């Protein structure tokens, strides 16, 4: 694609804006030949920096860092100041941000941030000029919260499994879906809002995580929806209590999803036990587990536990996209992510 083509210009602007909304640390700024153009600067201003452009904005410190670097790159791109200049709108937005009050860094680090993921692979061909399909979540970018849970941010394996489901929507359409270890609810929201699941249960074993899920449902227009709900499911504990005749009101589960839920070797027996109970209740259920292989030994322990429980594990061939080819969501291509189908 030629750098002076309209397609390249739109793709470059879109990629940068989508990375900004996802709070990416390293952004791919449009090349200098584009940044010096008033049209490109105006497009960036209108899309992400203008007042009211975004319903949910990134943290102030992040905004300042990005617009400061953007202005610096624009200035460096200009060879003839008689022909090009820095957008007055961008400079005004920069000035306003600089005089805005900021919370102390320690306080800011403890606060949640709006993170918006763009679903670039979602098929929207049936809609005329649709806006980008996006999921916005409130996340804590501190890796592990004070309560010890990792469920307050969206992990790479969820994004990768989401891309697989987006390109295979029939796996979810009109199905009843249960997500284990839902965390921020990214996959559950994807299924309920964009993949036409009949009913989606976003479950987690952390009370704090379950309590936070309705807020993320609200951000995506799913408040009060019968298509999705949060549920406390603690692995290794019987799903059907002594006072319950049926689990989930007797409604069947067609698909079970889990992403980055095999990282802790101590919970693997309980996780596999819950999967076994689900298969006992719903013999035809499809189980898809996605795992970032940070620790190969831990993942193999999960596979061994599945084998001991007489599960068949089939690895799905869904290649990790190269970073430079991603258009959203964005995630690392340096660590393998495996998607496995589990059945008996």
C-alpha positions in Angstrom: 0.0 0.0 0.0 1.5 3.3 -1.1 2.1 5.9 1.7 0.4 8.6 -0.3 -2.7 6.6 -1.0 -6.0 7.4 0.8 -6.2 3.8 2.0 -2.8 4.0 3.7 -3.6 7.4 5.2 -6.9 6.1 6.7 -5.3 2.9 7.9 -2.4 4.8 9.6 -4.7 7.2 11.3 -7.1 4.4 12.4 -4.3 2.2 13.8 -2.9 5.1 15.9 -6.3 6.0 17.2 -7.2 2.4 18.1 -3.8 2.0 19.9 -4.4 5.2 21.8 -7.9 4.0 23.0 -6.3 0.8 24.1 -3.7 2.7 26.2 -0.9 1.1 24.3 2.5 2.1 25.7 4.3 2.1 22.3 2.2 3.8 19.6 2.6 3.6 15.9 2.4 7.3 14.9 1.6 8.1 11.2 4.8 8.6 9.2 6.3 12.1 8.9 5.1 12.5 5.4 1.5 12.3 6.7 1.9 14.0 10.1 2.9 17.3 8.5 -0.4 17.4 6.6 -3.1 19.6 8.1 -5.7 17.1 7.0 -4.1 14.3 9.1 -3.6 16.5 12.1 -7.2 17.6 11.9 -8.4 14.0 11.7 -6.4 13.0 14.8 -7.7 16.0 16.7 -11.4 15.3 15.7 -11.2 11.6 16.5 -9.4 11.6 19.9 -8.5 15.0 21.2 -11.5 17.3 20.5 -13.9 18.0 23.4 -16.6 15.4 23.3 -14.9 13.2 20.7 -14.7 10.3 23.1 -17.3 9.1 25.5 -14.6 7.5 27.7 -11.2 9.1 27.7 -7.8 7.8 28.7 -6.2 9.0 32.0 -5.0 12.6 31.8 -1.3 11.7 32.2 -1.6 9.3 29.3 -3.3 12.0 27.2 -0.6 14.5 28.0 2.2 12.1 27.2 0.7 11.1 23.8 -0.2 14.6 22.6 3.2 16.0 23.7 4.9 13.3 21.7 2.5 13.8 18.8 3.2 17.6 18.6 7.0 16.9 18.8 6.8 14.4 15.9 4.7 16.9 13.9 7.3 19.6 14.5 10.1 17.3 13.5 8.2 16.3 10.3 8.0 19.8 8.9 10.7 20.8 6.4 9.0 24.0 5.1 7.2 26.0 7.7 5.8 28.2 5.0 3.9 25.2 3.7 3.1 23.3 6.8 2.6 23.9 10.5 1.2 22.5 13.8 -2.5 22.4 14.1 -3.9 25.2 16.3 -6.5 22.8 17.6 -3.9 20.3 18.7 -1.8 23.0 20.4 -4.9 24.3 22.2 -5.8 20.8 23.3 -2.2 20.3 24.5 -2.3 23.6 26.4 -5.6 22.8 28.1 -4.3 19.4 29.3 -1.1 21.0 30.6 -3.1 23.3 33.0 -5.6 20.6 34.0 -5.2 19.4 37.6 -3.7 16.0 37.9 -4.0 13.5 40.8 -0.7 12.4 42.5 1.0 9.7 40.6 0.5 7.2 43.4 -3.3 7.9 43.4 -3.5 7.8 39.6 -1.8 4.4 39.7 -4.5 3.0 41.9 -7.4 4.3 39.8 -9.1 2.4 37.1 -8.9 3.5 33.5 -11.2 3.3 30.5 -9.7 0.9 27.9 -11.3 0.5 24.5 -10.6 -2.5 22.3 -11.4 -2.4 18.6 -12.7 -5.6 17.0 -11.1 -5.3 13.6 -11.9 -8.8 12.4 -15.7 -8.5 13.1 -17.7 -8.9 10.0 -19.9 -5.8 9.6 -20.5 -6.1 5.9 -24.3 -6.2 6.4 -24.2 -2.6 7.8 -23.7 0.5 5.6 -20.7 2.5 6.9 -20.7 1.1 10.4 -18.7 2.7 13.2 -15.8 0.6 14.5 -17.0 -2.3 16.7 -15.5 -1.7 20.1 -15.6 -2.9 23.7 -14.8 -0.4 26.5 -13.8 -1.7 29.9 -12.8 -0.2 33.3 -9.5 -1.8 34.1 -6.7 -1.6 36.6 -3.5 -1.6 34.7 -1.7 -2.7 37.9 -1.1 -6.3 37.1 -2.4 -7.7 40.4 -4.9 -5.9 42.6 -4.5 -5.6 46.4 -6.9 -8.5 46.9 -4.6 -10.8 44.9 -6.8 -11.1 41.9 -5.6 -10.8 38.3 -9.1 -10.2 37.1 -9.1 -6.4 36.8 -7.4 -6.2 33.5 -7.8 -8.0 30.1 -5.1 -10.4 29.3 -3.6 -11.4 25.9 -5.2 -14.8 25.7 -8.6 -13.3 26.0 -7.9 -11.0 23.1 -6.6 -13.8 21.0 -9.5 -16.1 21.8 -11.8 -13.2 21.0 -10.2 -12.9 17.5 -10.8 -16.6 16.9 -14.4 -16.4 18.0 -14.9 -13.2 15.9 -13.7 -15.1 12.8 -15.8 -18.2 13.7 -19.1 -16.6 14.9 -21.2 -19.7 14.4 -19.5 -21.2 17.4 -21.3 -18.7 19.6 -24.4 -17.6 17.6 -27.7 -18.6 19.4 -25.7 -20.6 22.0 -25.7 -20.4 25.8 -22.2 -19.5 26.9 -20.4 -19.8 30.2 -17.1 -17.9 30.7 -14.8 -19.2 33.5 -12.5 -16.7 35.2 -14.2 -13.9 33.2 -12.2 -11.1 34.8 -13.1 -7.8 33.1 -15.8 -9.7 31.0 -14.2 -9.0 27.6 -15.1 -12.4 26.1 -18.6 -12.4 27.7 -19.4 -9.0 26.4 -18.1 -9.9 22.9 -20.4 -12.9 22.8 -23.4 -11.1 24.1 -23.1 -7.9 22.2 -21.4 -8.8 18.9 -21.7 -12.6 18.4 -25.4 -13.1 19.0 -25.1 -15.6 21.9 -28.5 -16.5 23.3 -27.4 -16.1 26.9 -23.9 -15.4 28.4 -22.7 -16.0 31.9 -19.6 -14.2 33.0 -18.4 -16.1 36.0 -15.4 -15.6 38.4 -14.4 -16.9 41.7 -13.4 -13.4 43.1 -16.2 -11.5 44.8 -14.6 -8.2 43.8 -14.4 -9.2 40.1 -18.0 -10.4 40.0 -19.1 -7.1 41.7 -17.3 -5.1 39.0 -18.7 -6.9 36.0 -22.1 -5.0 35.9 -20.2 -1.7 35.4 -18.5 -3.1 32.3 -21.8 -4.4 31.1 -23.2 -0.9 31.4 -20.3 0.7 29.5 -21.2 -1.5 26.6 -24.9 -0.9 26.6 -25.8 -4.2 28.2 -27.2 -2.9 31.5 -30.4 -4.7 32.3 -30.0 -7.1 29.4 -31.2 -10.6 29.7 -28.4 -11.7 27.3 -25.7 -11.5 30.0 -25.2 -11.8 33.7 -22.5 -12.1 36.3 -22.1 -15.2 38.5 -19.9 -16.4 41.3 -18.4 -19.7 40.3 -15.6 -21.1 42.5 -13.7 -23.9 40.9 -13.6 -27.2 42.7 -16.9 -26.4 44.5 -20.1 -28.2 43.5 -22.0 -26.2 41.0 -25.4 -27.5 42.3 -25.8 -26.8 46.0 -27.8 -28.8 48.5 -30.7 -26.4 48.2 -30.7 -26.3 44.4 -32.5 -28.8 42.2 -30.8 -27.5 39.0 -27.8 -25.3 38.2 -28.5 -22.1 36.2 -32.3 -22.7 36.5 -32.0 -25.9 34.4 -30.8 -24.0 31.3 -28.2 -25.9 29.3 -24.7 -24.6 28.6 -23.5 -25.1 25.0 -20.0 -23.4 25.1 -17.5 -22.9 28.0 -14.8 -20.3 27.5 -11.7 -19.7 29.5 -8.7 -17.4 28.9 -5.5 -17.2 30.8 -6.9 -19.3 33.6 -4.2 -22.0 33.7 -1.4 -19.7 35.0 -1.5 -20.9 38.6 -0.6 -24.5 39.1 -2.3 -24.6 42.5 -5.8 -24.1 40.9 -5.4 -26.5 38.0 -7.0 -29.5 39.9 -10.0 -27.4 40.9 -10.4 -26.0 37.4 -10.3 -29.4 35.7 -12.7 -30.7 38.3 -15.2 -28.0 37.4 -14.8 -28.7 33.7 -15.4 -32.4 34.5 -18.6 -31.5 36.4 -19.8 -29.3 33.5 -19.3 -32.1 31.0 -21.2 -34.4 33.3 -24.1 -32.0 33.4 -23.9 -31.0 29.7 -22.3 -33.9 27.7 -22.3 -32.1 24.4 -20.7 -28.8 25.7 -17.8 -27.3 23.7 -14.9 -26.1 25.8 -12.3 -23.7 24.5 -9.4 -22.7 26.7 -6.8 -20.1 25.6 -3.5 -19.8 27.4 -0.5 -17.6 27.1 2.5 -19.9 27.5 4.5 -17.8 30.0 5.3 -21.0 31.9 5.4 -24.1 29.8 5.6 -26.4 32.8 2.3 -25.0 34.3 0.5 -25.4 31.0 1.7 -29.0 30.7 0.4 -29.6 34.2 -3.0 -28.5 33.0 -2.7 -30.9 30.0 -1.7 -33.8 32.3 -4.6 -33.1 34.6 -7.0 -33.1 31.6 -5.5 -36.5 30.5 -6.0 -38.0 33.9 -9.6 -36.9 33.8 -10.0 -38.6 30.4 -10.4 -35.4 28.5 -9.2 -35.2 24.9 -7.3 -32.0 24.1 -7.1 -30.8 20.6 -5.0 -27.7 19.8 -6.6 -25.3 17.4 -4.5 -23.8 14.6 -5.1 -20.1 14.9 -1.9 -18.2 14.3 -0.8 -15.3 16.5 -0.9 -12.2 14.2 2.3 -10.3 13.8 2.2 -7.0 15.8 2.6 -4.9 12.6 -0.4 -6.6 11.1 -2.7 -6.0 14.0 -5.5 -3.4 13.6 -7.1 -4.0 17.0 -7.1 -5.4 19.5 -3.4 -5.1 20.0 -1.3 -7.7 21.9 2.2 -9.1 22.1 3.3 -11.5 19.4 6.4 -12.5 21.3 4.9 -15.2 23.6 2.9 -18.2 22.2 -0.8 -18.2 22.9 -2.5 -21.6 22.5 -6.2 -22.3 22.0 -7.3 -25.8 23.0 -10.6 -27.6 22.5 -11.4 -30.0 25.3 -13.9 -32.8 25.2 -14.6 -36.3 26.4 
